[in-house]
Amino acid sequence: MVTNHAIVVYLASRQPGFDLSRCSWSLLNRFRTGQGPCKASLYKWGLTQSPNCSCNELLTMSHIVDSCLRITFEGGLTILHEAEEDAVNWMDSVATTALAK
C-alpha cells in the first residue's frame, strides 16, 4: 500500500530538500516513504529485542514524526516534507538519535 502519496504534488519537479547532503536527503525520504531502520523494522528482521519506543508504542518512522510524545516533529510529515531549516535540524539531531537506539 502506498502511504504519504499526497505530499508530492508534481512528480516531475525536484522535491524540497533535494540539495541536502546525501545522508539528510536519504533520511528525509525514509520518513516520506515510512521505510527506514526503525525499531519496528529491526525487530521484524531479528536485529533488536523489542519493536517499541521508550514511550511503549511501536517505533515506526511515522511514530517518530507524528505521534511520539518525546520526539514528534511539530507539524508532522507535511511540514517535514518541506525540508526547511528547522526540519533538517530536527532530523539531523532528534530523529537520528531515536533511530540509533
N, C-alpha and C positions, 0 to 999 in steps of 0.2 A: 504494500500500500504506500502511495506517495504521500508524504507529510510535508507541511510547510510550503506547498507549491504556490500559495497565494503571495508570498513575499517577493517573488520575482515577477515583475510586471512585463518586461520586454526581454525575451531570451537572447536577442541578438546584440544587446548592449553589454558593456562591461559592468559588472556588478560592483556596488560600493565595496571598498577595501581592496580592490584589485592591485593597488600599488603598495600594499603591505608587504612585510617580509614574508618569505615562504612559510615560515613557522606560524606566524599570525594568520596568514591567509588560509592555511590548512585548518587551523583550529576554528576559525570563523565558519568555514564550510562544513566542518564536523557538527557545529551547532546548528547550522542551517538545515542539514540533512537529518540530524538526530542520530548520526552514526559516528561513534568515536570510542576511545579507550576508557569508558566509564566503568564503574564497579559492576553494574548490571551485565555488561558485555564480558568483562574479565571473569566474572563468576560463571557465566554460561560457558566460557571456554576453559574452565577449570583452573584459572590463574589466580584466584583470590578466594578467601574463606567465606566472604559474605557479599551479597549484592547491595547492601544497604549503606546509606549515607549516615553520618553521625546523628542526624535527626530521626533516624529509624525508618525513613522512606526509601523506596527503591531508587538508587542513584543512577539515573539516566542522564543523557545530555540535556533533555528537556527539563528534568528536575533541577539541574544546576542553574539554568537560565530563568525558569519560570516559577518554581514553587518551593525551593529550599529556603527555610526560614533564616539560615545563616548566610547564604551567599548569592541569593537571587539578584539578577541584574534588573535594576529599576527600569521598567518599560518593556521588559521581556525580549523575545526574539525579534519582534518587529523593529524595535529601536536598535538592538544589537546588529541587525542586518545592515543598518545604515553606516556602520563602521566609523562613527565619529570618534574623536579622541578619547572621550570618557569610556566608550565601549571597548576600545582597543586596550586601554589601560586596565579595565576590569578583566578582560580576557587574559592578558599577559600576567596578571598577578593572582587574583582571586580564583578564577576558573582553572588556571594551570595548577595551582596548589590543590584544588579539590580533586582534580584528575590524578594527581600524583599519589594521593593517599590510598 
